[in-house]
Amino acid sequence: MSVTEKQNAPATERNRDAILDVLAREFRAVTSVLEIGSGTGQHAVFFAERFPTLRWQTSDRIENHAAINAWVENAGLDNVLPPLVVDVLEVDSVPGDYDGIFSANTAHIMSFAAVIRMFEFVGRVLSAEGLFCLYGPFNLNGEFTSESNAAFDRSLKSQDALMGIRDLEALVDLAGQNGMRELRRYTMPANNMLIVWQKGR
Ligand SMILES: C[S@@+](CC[C@H](N)C(=O)[O-])C[C@H]1O[C@@H](n2cnc3c(N)ncnc32)[C@H](O)[C@@H]1O
């Protein structure tokens, strides 16, 4: 895979420093992270480079693997791994042990049926006391947290009626149903949030 096949997502470059600050705290005792929906692979390479003792396993639907591989191969890091095929609607488990799971900007792209499956998947795959960090825009108390999020939601739904910004309360319920409790909730730049759940023993 040549370097020219690497794809750039400008939003990923804008948000990565703020996410890095949170992960540096939340993943400080974590050794092995599975990323769901790695997208271009940019986050994976950026975080793996800054957390050299962390093993970062990328994953996504098969159509994104070429882009992820381009970033991973070009990085030349031994702690970021080529993607596993994970479509949460189709895959129940993955090889490996993970005490951390990270996913960014996925819950509003997936259908809600897929979001339900993602929480079930995380509940199964995460090791006991492991952490699930989910980043993105979320609604609070059924309301958009900003006009820009409302506009973003309209734009998503005009592309696909099944996409849309999720109510955080619904995600907290899903986490609870799958053995996870909310540990911390970070307010992030550009009307995003990062939620940290911990799986029980
Ligand atoms: C907006 S991109 C975010 C990519 C990257 N995490 C980032 O923040 O730049 C949404 C990602 O969700 C993934 N995705 C959508 N539906 C999925 C599903 N059913 N299972 C796994 N990943 C899915 C897409 O393939 C894509 O990589």
The ligand as a Gaussian input file, in Angstrom:
#p B3LYP/6-31G(d) Opt

LIG

0 1
 C      -17.234000       9.274000      10.721000
 S      -16.301000       7.806000      10.625000
 C      -15.229000       7.981000      12.022000
 C      -13.872000       7.429000      11.753000
 C      -12.830000       7.680000      12.845000
 N      -13.158000       6.952000      14.048000
 C      -12.679000       9.142000      13.127000
 O      -13.083000       9.620000      14.194000
 O      -12.166000       9.855000      12.269000
 C      -17.462000       6.564000      11.130000
 C      -16.880000       5.177000      11.210000
 O      -17.874000       4.272000      11.709000
 C      -17.712000       3.056000      11.037000
 N      -18.923000       2.250000      11.106000
 C      -20.151000       2.558000      10.639000
 N      -20.999000       1.527000      10.817000
 C      -20.282000       0.543000      11.429000
 C      -20.595000      -0.779000      11.871000
 N      -21.806000      -1.303000      11.686000
 N      -19.616000      -1.493000      12.461000
 C      -18.386000      -0.972000      12.644000
 N      -18.023000       0.260000      12.234000
 C      -18.964000       1.011000      11.625000
 C      -17.404000       3.488000       9.608000
 O      -16.898000       2.441000       8.818000
 C      -16.426000       4.622000       9.856000
 O      -15.113000       4.176000       9.971000

